[in-house]
């Protein structure tokens, strides 16, 4: 999968590809829906553990998601 410009955009795209709502993903990851929304809008940064949960849930490499996240951190 091609990763988007930001970590939040990438997570949103992964969620939309699977036709899942914010609530469905938040429930599986055991986080608040508003927190997931903030992550997707790049208003909140995920923890390393949460990045791993995203990777496992969306079946992508954790390393790739961490790189997307770190790219945001360096760029901004």
Buried (B, 14 or more C-beta within 10 A) or exposed (E): EEBBEBBBBBBBBBBEEEEBEBEBBBEEBEBEBEBBBBBBEBEEBBEEEBBBBBBEBBEBEBEEBBEBBEBBEEEE
